[in-house]
Amino acid sequence: MVADMGAQESLEGYREAMDAQVQSSTDDDRTAARDHATSPVRAFVPDSAHLLTRGRNADVYLINDTQVLRRLHTGATSYPNVDLVLHLNAHDYPTARVITVEGTDLVMERLHGPTLLQALDAEEVTIPEGVRILLDLHSALHALPLPPGAAPPAGASMIHLDLHPGNILLTSNGPRVIDWESARLGPAELDLATTALVFAEVVVDGNEYAHAAHSMLRHFTEATGPGYGGLVAQAAAIRSAHPTLDPAERELLPDAIVVVEQELRRLGR
């Protein structure tokens, strides 16, 4: 995705967005959002010329400058977690807005900007700044009220379970979180453990991002404190069971657990 702004604009937009408190919506607001989101998908015939990307579970097509169409190609008949995303929209959490839902078709707001991963790679955002963006997005998500009718264990939050630099877009209005397929209700520390584990997978993979990923893991762990340490194995089990996880990534998980545990021990945790 092409960057539509400079790093300074990204960070200024981020700070403004994260300074605003999340506003609670009324039941009427949530009903209106659901009614709007289930209106018929407007006439649009996707073709190869409009294809932006082919993801693990959906193809993404360009409709226009402000909208994209996500079409499932997994055989599923409906989108997972669409109600959760509508709840996030109703509470102004920084993510793309759902416009319409119809079966395997999901029309969403088109977001412009580089991923946080791309900005880090280009040195437009420093590692400490990147970690702070991640932690602020985690904190804002975990602080949101739970969806109506939810009956999770005490202390549960909404968690993303794949919140890493590749799933954050730096838009002119601040960072936006994407890819909610793994999201659920659960302990906030499990979300943090999953992010740490993703960093560790890159370290174990030994590619050109390994050194930066190790630095991100170190800064992230120093900032989070010890809470997530006991949930690393559970985070790995959830990632391993995800049906769209690449087999090569699955093979990295045992060594990634070791890397995270070593980092925790290094910090005396």
C-alpha positions in Angstrom: 0.0 0.0 0.0 1.4 3.4 -1.0 2.1 5.9 1.7 -0.1 8.9 1.5 1.6 11.0 4.0 4.9 11.7 5.8 5.9 10.1 9.1 5.4 13.4 11.0 1.8 13.7 9.8 1.2 10.1 10.8 2.4 10.6 14.3 0.6 13.9 14.7 -2.6 12.2 13.5 -2.0 9.3 15.8 -1.5 11.5 18.9 -4.7 13.5 18.1 -6.7 10.3 17.6 -5.4 8.5 20.7 -6.0 11.6 22.9 -9.7 11.5 22.2 -11.7 9.4 24.6 -13.7 6.5 23.3 -17.4 7.5 23.3 -20.1 5.0 24.3 -23.0 4.6 21.9 -26.6 4.1 22.8 -28.6 1.0 21.8 -30.3 3.0 19.1 -26.9 3.9 17.6 -25.9 0.2 17.5 -29.3 -0.7 16.0 -28.8 2.0 13.3 -25.3 0.7 12.5 -26.5 -2.8 12.1 -29.5 -1.8 9.9 -27.1 0.2 7.7 -24.5 -2.5 7.6 -27.0 -5.1 6.4 -28.4 -3.0 3.5 -27.9 -4.6 0.0 -24.4 -4.4 -1.5 -24.5 -1.8 -4.2 -24.0 -3.0 -7.8 -20.3 -3.8 -8.3 -18.8 -6.5 -10.4 -15.3 -7.3 -9.2 -12.7 -8.3 -11.7 -8.9 -8.8 -12.0 -8.4 -5.1 -12.8 -9.9 -4.1 -9.5 -8.2 -6.8 -7.4 -6.0 -5.1 -4.7 -4.8 -8.2 -2.8 -5.6 -11.9 -2.3 -5.6 -12.6 1.4 -5.7 -15.8 3.4 -9.4 -15.9 3.5 -10.7 -13.1 1.2 -10.0 -11.2 -2.0 -10.0 -7.4 -1.7 -11.2 -5.3 -4.6 -11.1 -1.6 -5.2 -14.6 -0.1 -5.6 -13.5 3.6 -5.4 -11.2 5.9 -3.5 -13.2 5.5 -0.3 -14.5 1.9 -0.4 -13.2 -1.7 -0.9 -15.0 -5.0 -1.2 -13.8 -8.0 0.7 -15.1 -11.3 -0.8 -14.5 -14.6 1.1 -12.9 -17.4 -0.9 -12.7 -20.0 1.9 -16.1 -21.5 1.3 -17.6 -19.8 4.4 -21.0 -18.3 3.8 -20.6 -15.3 6.1 -17.9 -13.1 7.7 -16.6 -14.0 11.1 -16.6 -11.3 13.7 -18.6 -8.7 11.7 -20.7 -8.0 14.8 -17.6 -7.3 16.7 -16.3 -4.9 14.1 -19.7 -3.1 14.1 -19.4 -2.8 17.9 -15.9 -1.3 17.4 -17.3 1.2 14.9 -20.1 2.1 17.3 -17.5 3.0 19.9 -15.1 4.8 17.5 -12.3 2.4 17.9 -9.7 3.1 15.2 -10.4 0.6 12.5 -12.1 0.7 9.1 -15.8 1.3 9.1 -18.2 -1.4 7.8 -20.5 0.0 5.1 -22.5 -3.0 4.0 -22.6 -6.7 4.6 -24.2 -9.3 2.4 -23.2 -12.9 2.7 -19.6 -13.4 1.5 -19.3 -9.7 0.5 -18.2 -7.1 2.9 -17.9 -3.4 1.8 -15.6 -1.4 4.1 -14.0 2.0 4.3 -10.8 2.2 2.3 -7.9 3.2 4.4 -4.9 5.0 3.0 -1.4 4.9 4.4 1.6 2.6 4.9 1.6 -0.2 7.5 3.5 0.4 10.7 5.8 -2.3 9.5 6.6 -0.4 6.3 7.1 2.9 8.3 9.5 1.1 10.7 11.4 -0.4 7.8 11.7 3.0 6.1 12.8 4.5 9.5 10.0 6.9 9.4 8.9 5.6 12.8 11.4 4.6 15.5 11.1 1.3 17.3 10.2 3.0 20.6 7.5 5.0 18.8 6.2 1.9 17.1 6.0 0.0 20.4 4.1 3.0 21.9 1.6 2.9 19.0 1.0 -0.8 19.6 0.6 -0.5 23.3 -1.9 2.4 23.0 -4.0 0.5 20.5 -4.0 -2.5 22.8 -5.0 -0.4 25.8 -7.8 1.4 23.9 -9.2 -2.0 22.7 -9.0 -3.6 26.1 -10.7 -0.7 27.7 -13.8 -0.8 25.5 -17.2 -2.0 26.8 -18.0 -5.5 25.8 -20.6 -6.2 23.1 -24.3 -6.4 24.3 -25.2 -9.8 25.5 -21.7 -11.0 26.0 -21.2 -13.2 29.0 -17.4 -13.9 29.2 -15.4 -14.8 32.3 -14.8 -11.9 34.8 -12.1 -9.6 33.6 -12.3 -10.4 29.9 -11.8 -7.8 27.3 -12.1 -7.6 23.5 -8.8 -8.9 22.2 -7.4 -8.9 18.6 -4.9 -11.8 18.8 -3.0 -10.7 15.8 -2.1 -7.1 16.6 1.4 -6.5 15.2 3.0 -3.8 12.9 1.7 -5.5 9.7 -1.9 -5.1 10.9 -1.7 -1.4 11.6 -2.2 1.2 8.9 -0.8 4.8 9.5 -3.5 7.0 8.0 -3.8 10.8 8.0 -6.3 10.3 10.8 -4.0 8.2 12.9 -3.3 4.5 13.2 -6.0 2.0 12.2 -6.1 -1.7 13.1 -7.1 -4.2 10.4 -7.7 -8.0 10.1 -10.1 -9.0 12.9 -10.6 -12.6 12.0 -8.9 -13.9 15.1 -10.5 -11.5 17.5 -12.6 -12.7 20.5 -13.2 -12.0 24.2 -10.5 -13.0 26.6 -7.7 -11.8 28.9 -6.0 -8.7 27.8 -2.6 -10.3 28.7 -3.3 -13.0 26.1 -3.4 -10.3 23.5 -0.1 -9.0 24.6 1.4 -12.5 24.7 0.3 -13.0 21.1 2.0 -9.8 19.9 5.2 -10.8 21.7 5.0 -14.2 20.1 4.7 -12.7 16.6 7.9 -10.7 17.2 9.6 -13.8 18.4 8.5 -15.8 15.3 10.3 -13.2 13.1 13.4 -13.5 15.3 13.4 -17.3 14.9 12.9 -17.0 11.2 16.2 -15.2 10.9 15.2 -13.0 8.0 16.3 -9.4 7.4 13.7 -8.1 10.0 15.0 -10.4 12.8 17.2 -7.9 14.5 14.5 -5.2 14.5 11.9 -7.7 15.7 14.1 -8.7 18.6 14.5 -5.0 19.5 10.7 -4.5 19.3 10.2 -7.6 21.5 12.6 -6.2 24.1 11.0 -2.7 24.1 7.5 -4.2 24.2 8.3 -6.5 27.1 10.0 -3.8 29.1 6.9 -1.6 28.6 4.2 -4.3 29.3 5.5 -5.7 32.6 5.2 -9.3 33.7 1.5 -9.9 33.2 1.5 -11.7 29.9 4.3 -14.2 30.7 2.1 -17.0 31.9 0.0 -16.9 28.7 2.6 -17.4 26.0 2.0 -21.1 25.6 -1.7 -20.5 25.3 -1.1 -17.8 22.7 1.0 -20.2 20.8 -1.7 -22.9 20.9 -4.3 -20.5 19.6 -2.1 -19.4 16.8 -1.2 -22.9 15.9 -4.9 -23.9 15.7 -5.8 -21.0 13.4 -6.8 -22.5 10.0 -5.2 -19.9 7.9 -1.8 -19.9 9.6 1.0 -20.8 7.2 2.6 -24.2 8.0 6.0 -22.5 8.0 4.9 -20.1 10.6 3.4 -22.9 12.7 6.8 -24.6 12.7 8.4 -21.5 14.2 6.1 -21.4 17.3 8.1 -23.8 19.6 11.3 -21.8 19.2 9.4 -18.5 19.4 8.1 -19.5 22.8 11.7 -20.1 23.9 12.7 -16.6 22.6 9.9 -14.9 24.6 10.6 -16.8 27.7 14.3 -16.0 27.4 13.5 -12.3 27.1 11.2 -12.4 30.2 14.0 -14.1 32.2 16.5 -11.6 31.0 14.3 -8.9 32.6 14.0 -10.9 35.8 10.4 -11.8 35.2 
